[in-house]
């Protein structure tokens, strides 16, 4: 059935002690969406494409993947319609992702559409920055408030090797400079740490927070079907990262920049920037998950991992109401993911993070 939920599994229907009527009411009481575990959901990650101009070793195979057809993708108007349905239910923050979102044409057009939807307060963008030099000002003017930029090394040759695309480092550095010129703040720099590949740069990245008002975030490798070797052999825990960073100087917990993500933040005394760690493997943060994901082909996923997703695209194109599907997806949002390092059983069959927007 194309309009239904797939692979529901044996999930709790509502919070312990909550009646069915109370559970349904919790979705809209005071304009808030809450899942069956009482978590407030107000953040949607929107993938606009599964394609990417890089082939990062932890993300997708070097040869790429079978890409979605153009007519499989949600149009910008359809994306805006989904957001327009969810905003009255309590959706407040959006993040545009890919693949690499800037490979989709006219992205500022979508941003302008989303920024006009009542209730939407914040729009962010995740990008590898290779194409950002040509888009930074237009995105800022259209309504993007914040940027997350992927940068896995400070050494140009190593960046190209991790991305498996020569010349990518030059584009990334130009993109970061363009983001600063356009006035983006905060700028978050995301680094996936891999043993033997870039973990010797953790201290150098951390020192950047002492010099610039950047928020450096170190991310643990997460397993998918195509990166199991990296996941099994190159994993570095956040505890090890922080231990090495503390050798530089005192670190204190801080609130960090505004945003909707799961990072825990720290700072050196007097530093203009912060250091964050994103710890899906070593310290599960699912208890405070506030998000769902809309894939490029129009499936609403209550969790990045696992196989639960709702087809919104086909009912939308048939002119059917999608609000009941949104509510049901929220209701069966799982309590947590079940990832195991070096094993893809908890990933829900994902080959690459780019398939669902990361």
C-alpha positions as CSV (number, residue, x, y, z in Angstrom):
1,X,0.0,0.0,0.0
2,X,1.8,3.1,-1.2
3,X,0.3,5.5,1.2
4,X,0.9,3.6,4.4
5,X,3.6,3.1,6.9
6,X,6.1,0.3,6.3
7,X,7.8,-2.0,8.8
8,X,6.1,-0.7,11.9
9,X,7.5,-3.3,14.2
10,X,6.4,-3.7,17.8
11,X,6.6,-0.1,18.9
12,X,4.8,1.6,21.9
13,X,1.8,3.5,20.7
14,X,2.0,6.1,23.4
15,X,3.8,7.2,26.5
16,X,3.4,4.9,29.5
17,X,0.1,5.5,31.3
18,X,-1.3,7.7,28.5
19,X,-4.7,6.8,27.0
20,X,-5.3,6.8,23.3
21,X,-7.3,10.0,23.5
22,X,-4.5,11.7,25.5
23,X,-1.9,10.5,23.1
24,X,-3.8,11.9,20.1
25,X,-4.4,15.2,21.9
26,X,-0.7,15.5,22.7
27,X,0.0,16.0,19.0
28,X,-1.6,19.4,18.9
29,X,-2.1,20.5,22.5
30,X,-0.7,24.1,22.7
31,X,0.4,23.7,19.1
32,X,3.1,21.2,20.0
33,X,3.9,17.8,18.5
34,X,4.9,15.1,20.9
35,X,5.7,11.5,20.1
36,X,4.7,8.4,22.1
37,X,7.6,9.0,24.5
38,X,6.7,12.6,25.3
39,X,9.5,14.1,23.2
40,X,8.6,17.4,21.6
41,X,9.2,17.2,17.8
42,X,9.6,20.6,16.1
43,X,12.5,20.1,13.7
44,X,12.4,18.6,10.2
45,X,15.5,17.7,8.1
46,X,14.6,18.0,4.4
47,X,16.6,16.2,1.8
48,X,16.3,17.9,-1.6
49,X,18.4,15.4,-3.5
50,X,20.2,12.1,-3.0
51,X,23.0,13.2,-5.4
52,X,26.4,14.5,-4.2
53,X,29.4,15.9,-5.9
54,X,31.8,14.1,-3.5
55,X,32.2,10.4,-2.5
56,X,33.3,10.7,1.1
57,X,34.6,7.4,2.4
58,X,32.3,7.3,5.4
59,X,29.2,8.2,3.4
60,X,28.8,6.5,0.0
61,X,30.6,4.1,-2.4
62,X,33.2,5.7,-4.7
63,X,31.1,4.7,-7.8
64,X,28.0,6.4,-6.4
65,X,24.6,4.9,-6.1
66,X,21.5,4.4,-8.4
67,X,20.1,7.9,-8.3
68,X,16.5,8.8,-8.0
69,X,14.7,9.8,-11.2
70,X,13.7,13.5,-11.5
71,X,10.0,12.7,-11.3
72,X,10.7,10.7,-8.1
73,X,11.8,13.8,-6.3
74,X,9.5,16.1,-4.5
75,X,9.1,19.4,-6.2
76,X,9.8,22.6,-4.3
77,X,6.1,23.2,-4.2
78,X,5.4,19.8,-2.8
79,X,8.1,20.2,-0.1
80,X,6.5,23.6,0.9
81,X,3.1,21.9,1.1
82,X,4.4,19.2,3.5
83,X,6.0,21.9,5.7
84,X,2.8,23.9,5.5
85,X,0.9,21.0,6.9
86,X,3.4,20.3,9.7
87,X,3.9,23.9,10.8
88,X,0.4,24.3,12.4
89,X,1.2,21.1,14.3
90,X,4.3,22.6,15.9
91,X,7.1,22.4,13.4
92,X,9.4,25.3,13.9
93,X,12.9,24.6,12.5
94,X,14.1,23.2,9.2
95,X,17.4,22.0,7.9
96,X,18.0,21.5,4.1
97,X,20.2,18.6,3.3
98,X,21.1,16.2,0.5
99,X,23.1,14.4,-0.7
100,X,24.6,17.8,-1.4
101,X,21.7,20.2,-1.5
102,X,23.5,22.8,-3.7
103,X,23.6,20.4,-6.6
104,X,19.9,20.9,-7.0
105,X,19.1,23.9,-9.1
106,X,17.6,27.2,-7.8
107,X,17.8,26.2,-4.1
108,X,17.2,29.8,-2.9
109,X,13.7,29.5,-4.6
110,X,12.8,26.8,-2.1
111,X,14.3,28.7,0.8
112,X,12.1,31.7,0.0
113,X,9.0,29.5,-0.2
114,X,9.8,27.9,3.2
115,X,10.6,31.2,4.9
116,X,7.2,32.5,4.2
117,X,5.3,29.7,5.9
118,X,3.8,30.9,9.2
119,X,5.3,29.2,12.2
120,X,8.7,28.5,10.6
121,X,11.3,30.3,12.7
122,X,14.6,28.9,11.6
123,X,16.1,27.5,8.3
124,X,19.6,26.0,8.3
125,X,21.6,24.3,5.5
126,X,24.1,21.4,5.6
127,X,26.6,21.5,2.8
128,X,30.1,20.3,1.8
129,X,30.7,23.9,0.6
130,X,32.2,23.0,-2.7
131,X,29.6,25.0,-4.5
132,X,28.9,27.5,-1.7
133,X,31.0,30.3,-3.2
134,X,28.4,30.9,-5.8
135,X,25.4,30.6,-3.5
136,X,26.2,32.0,-0.1
137,X,24.8,35.5,-0.5
138,X,21.7,34.3,-2.3
139,X,20.9,31.7,0.3
140,X,21.4,34.3,3.1
141,X,19.1,36.8,1.3
142,X,16.5,34.0,0.8
143,X,16.3,33.2,4.4
144,X,18.9,30.6,5.4
145,X,20.0,31.5,9.0
146,X,22.8,29.1,9.7
147,X,25.2,26.8,8.0
148,X,26.8,23.4,8.8
149,X,29.9,22.8,6.7
150,X,31.6,19.4,6.3
151,X,35.3,19.6,6.6
152,X,37.2,16.4,7.5
153,X,40.7,17.7,7.3
154,X,42.8,20.9,7.2
155,X,45.2,19.4,4.7
156,X,44.1,19.9,1.1
157,X,45.5,16.6,-0.2
158,X,43.8,14.7,2.6
159,X,40.5,16.4,2.0
160,X,40.6,15.3,-1.6
161,X,41.5,11.8,-0.6
162,X,38.6,11.5,2.0
163,X,36.2,13.0,-0.5
164,X,37.6,11.0,-3.4
165,X,37.4,14.0,-5.6
166,X,40.5,16.0,-6.6
167,X,40.2,19.8,-6.2
168,X,37.4,19.6,-3.6
169,X,39.6,21.3,-0.9
170,X,39.9,24.5,-3.0
171,X,36.1,24.7,-3.4
172,X,35.4,24.0,0.3
173,X,37.9,26.7,1.5
174,X,36.4,29.3,-1.0
175,X,32.9,28.3,0.2
176,X,33.8,28.9,3.9
177,X,35.2,32.3,3.0
178,X,32.1,33.2,1.1
179,X,29.9,32.1,4.0
180,X,31.8,34.5,6.3
181,X,31.5,37.4,3.7
182,X,27.8,36.8,3.5
183,X,27.5,37.2,7.3
184,X,26.5,33.7,8.3
185,X,26.8,33.2,12.1
186,X,27.1,30.8,13.6
187,X,29.2,28.7,11.2
188,X,29.5,25.1,12.4
189,X,32.3,22.9,11.0
190,X,31.5,19.2,11.0
191,X,34.4,16.7,11.1
192,X,33.9,13.0,11.0
193,X,36.8,11.5,12.8
194,X,38.5,8.3,11.5
195,X,41.4,6.6,13.0
196,X,44.5,6.5,10.8
197,X,42.8,8.9,8.4
198,X,42.3,12.2,10.1
199,X,42.3,11.6,13.9
200,X,45.8,13.1,14.2
201,X,44.1,16.5,13.3
202,X,41.7,16.6,16.3
203,X,43.9,18.9,18.2
204,X,44.4,21.2,15.2
205,X,40.7,21.5,14.7
206,X,40.1,22.2,18.3
207,X,42.7,25.0,18.3
208,X,40.6,26.7,15.5
209,X,38.0,27.4,18.1
210,X,40.5,29.5,20.0
211,X,41.2,31.6,17.0
212,X,37.9,32.0,15.2
213,X,34.2,32.2,16.2
214,X,33.6,28.8,14.7
215,X,31.9,25.9,16.3
216,X,33.9,22.8,15.6
217,X,31.9,19.6,15.9
218,X,33.5,16.1,15.9
219,X,31.2,13.3,14.8
220,X,31.6,9.6,15.5
221,X,31.4,7.3,12.4
222,X,27.9,5.7,12.0
223,X,27.6,2.3,10.2
224,X,25.7,1.9,6.9
225,X,25.9,-0.8,4.4
226,X,28.7,0.7,2.4
227,X,31.1,2.0,5.1
228,X,31.3,-1.1,7.4
229,X,35.1,-1.3,7.0
230,X,35.5,2.3,8.1
231,X,33.0,1.8,10.8
232,X,34.6,-1.3,12.2
233,X,38.3,-0.3,11.9
234,X,38.5,3.5,12.1
235,X,36.0,4.4,14.8
236,X,37.1,6.9,17.4
237,X,34.9,7.6,20.4
238,X,34.1,11.1,21.6
239,X,35.6,10.3,25.0
240,X,39.0,9.7,23.3
241,X,38.6,12.9,21.3
242,X,37.9,15.0,24.3
243,X,40.7,13.5,26.3
244,X,43.2,14.5,23.6
245,X,41.7,18.0,23.3
246,X,41.9,18.5,27.1
247,X,45.7,18.0,26.8
248,X,45.7,21.4,25.0
249,X,43.9,23.3,27.8
250,X,41.0,23.4,30.2
251,X,37.6,22.6,28.7
252,X,34.4,23.7,30.3
253,X,30.8,22.6,29.3
254,X,28.9,25.4,27.6
255,X,25.5,25.9,26.0
256,X,26.9,26.2,22.5
257,X,25.4,28.0,19.6
258,X,21.7,28.1,18.8
259,X,20.5,25.2,16.9
260,X,18.5,22.0,17.1
261,X,21.1,19.3,17.0
262,X,22.4,16.7,19.5
263,X,25.9,18.0,20.1
264,X,27.4,18.5,23.6
265,X,29.5,21.7,23.6
266,X,32.7,22.7,25.4
267,X,35.0,25.7,25.2
268,X,38.5,26.8,26.1
269,X,38.7,29.8,28.5
270,X,38.1,33.0,26.5
271,X,37.8,31.2,23.1
272,X,35.5,32.8,20.5
273,X,34.3,29.4,19.3
274,X,33.3,26.1,20.8
275,X,34.0,22.4,20.5
276,X,31.1,20.0,20.1
277,X,30.9,16.2,20.0
278,X,28.1,14.3,18.3
279,X,28.0,10.8,19.8
280,X,25.5,8.5,18.2
281,X,27.6,5.4,19.1
282,X,29.2,6.0,22.5
283,X,26.6,8.1,24.2
284,X,23.1,7.6,22.8
285,X,21.1,10.9,22.7
286,X,17.8,9.5,21.4
287,X,16.1,10.5,24.6
288,X,16.1,14.1,23.5
289,X,15.5,13.6,19.8
290,X,13.3,16.4,18.4
291,X,13.3,15.6,14.7
292,X,11.9,13.8,11.8
293,X,13.3,13.6,8.2
294,X,11.7,14.1,4.8
295,X,13.6,12.2,2.1
296,X,14.1,13.5,-1.4
297,X,11.5,11.1,-2.7
298,X,8.9,12.2,-0.2
299,X,9.1,9.7,2.6
300,X,8.7,10.9,6.2
301,X,11.1,9.1,8.5
302,X,10.8,9.4,12.3
303,X,14.3,8.2,12.8
304,X,17.5,8.4,10.6
305,X,18.0,4.7,11.1
306,X,15.6,1.7,10.9
307,X,13.0,1.0,8.3
308,X,10.0,3.0,9.4
309,X,8.9,5.6,6.9
310,X,5.7,7.0,5.5
311,X,5.1,7.7,1.8
312,X,3.8,11.3,1.7
313,X,4.6,11.9,-2.0
314,X,2.0,9.6,-3.6
315,X,-1.0,10.7,-1.4
316,X,0.1,14.3,-1.9
317,X,0.0,13.9,-5.6
318,X,-3.4,12.2,-5.5
319,X,-4.7,15.2,-3.6
320,X,-5.3,13.2,-0.4
321,X,-4.8,14.7,3.1
322,X,-1.4,14.0,4.6
323,X,-1.9,15.3,8.1
324,X,-3.2,11.9,9.3
325,X,0.0,10.3,8.0
326,X,2.2,12.9,9.7
327,X,0.4,12.3,13.0
328,X,0.7,8.5,12.7
329,X,4.4,8.7,11.9
330,X,4.9,10.9,14.9
331,X,3.0,8.5,17.1
332,X,5.2,5.5,16.2
333,X,8.5,7.3,16.3
334,X,10.9,4.7,17.9
335,X,12.4,5.3,21.3
336,X,16.0,4.9,20.0
337,X,18.2,3.6,17.2
338,X,19.9,0.2,17.4
339,X,23.2,0.8,15.7
340,X,26.2,-1.5,16.3
341,X,29.6,-0.5,15.2
342,X,30.8,-2.4,12.1
343,X,27.3,-3.9,11.5
344,X,24.5,-2.7,9.3
345,X,21.6,-4.5,11.0
346,X,20.5,-1.4,12.8
347,X,20.7,0.9,9.8
348,X,17.5,-0.3,8.3
349,X,19.1,-1.3,5.0
350,X,20.7,2.0,4.3
351,X,23.7,1.8,1.9
352,X,24.6,5.5,2.4
353,X,23.5,8.4,4.6
354,X,23.0,10.4,1.4
355,X,19.9,8.3,0.7
356,X,18.0,9.8,3.6
357,X,19.7,13.2,4.2
358,X,22.0,12.3,7.0
